[in-house]
C-alpha cells in the first residue's frame, strides 16, 4: 500500500513539473522570453511568481504588487513587505512534490511564515564562476531575460526545473534569492555532499525522497526520473543551455534508479555568511 501511494505521489510531482514547463512556453508566447528572475535586487520576485497566471493561479498572481519590493528593512535582515504578506504565505500545490514530508513553511527571524516550493528553476551546471547573480550557463540568474532561441543545445537537452527538499533551500517560492528558487546540476540527485549557500549564491543539485532518483523537467515539457547513479558529466551538460555538448537525452542516458538511500544523504542544509551546508 505504501509503495502504491508513493507511485501516486511521484506521478503528481511529475505532472506538476510538466505543467510548469508548459506554463513557461505559454509565458514565452506572450513575452517572448522566460520569466524574469528578479531584477536589480536579490530580494525581488522569482520566476515562479511570474508563471502563476499560466498554471491556473491567475487570481493569486493578481494579488502581488510587483511595483513594490518583496521585502523591506535591512538588506541583510529583510522582512516581508505587508503589501504581499498574504501571497507570500500561501502554499501553491503545483510548486510542491507530494513525496516531501518536510515542512513547506519557512519561519524567518520576525516570526513570519513564508511558503516554500519544491520545484526550482535551472540556475546552471555550477561549473562556472557565475552563479545566481551573473550570466550562468543555465536559464535563470538575477535579471535574466533568457529566450528559447538562447537554448542552442536544444530544448530536449536542457533542464527547465528540478525538484529539491524543503529546508532553508526552497523555503520561499516567491523570492528570487538563489537558494530558495534556483537549482544547479553540480551535484547528482540526492548527493551525499550537502548543498551550499553564500549571500544568495548556491552550489547544489536535485534532491527528493523518491527511492534512488529525483525528477526534473526539460524545456520541451518532458519529465525525467534521474538516477543517483547518472554520469555526472552528462548530468551537468543538461543544465547548460549552450555548452555544445548536445546528446539526445533518453531515460537510459540519465540512468535507472537502483537501491534505497538513507535520509541523511539528502537532509544536510544550513546557512550563514560563509559557504556552508544548507539544511
HUSULPE-V562855 format. One line per field, one symbol per residue. phi: phi as a letter, one per 30 degrees, with the letter a starting at -180 (. if undefined). psi: psi as a letter, one per 20 degrees, with the letter a starting at -180 (. if undefined). Layout:
phi=???
psi=???
//
This chain:
phi=.dddddddddddddddddddddddddddddciadedchadbdcccddedddedcbibdddedddcddcddbbjdddadbddedbddddccdcedcccdddddddcccddcidcdccadccddcjdiccdccdcbdddccbadidbdcddddddjddcbdcbbcbcdlddidbddcdeedcbcbccdcdeheddddbbahjdbbaadbacddiabcbccddjdbcccddcdddddddddccdadiddbedcddddicdbidbddddbcdabbadddbdcb
psi=ghghhhgggghghghghghhghhhghghhgikrrqpnbdiqikbqrhhhhigijlkkhgghiipniiqqhrrbqhimqrpphhjggghjppohijqoiiojroipopaijjpoqprphoqqokrhjiripdhirnajchqrojqlqrhiimiiqhijppgqqqaqqbhqkinhiqipgihiqqrkgqrpkqhpqqqqolirqoarqqrjqojrqqqqrijirpqopqijqphggghhiiphkiimpppnrhhhiqpppqrqqhhijiporqairorpp.
//
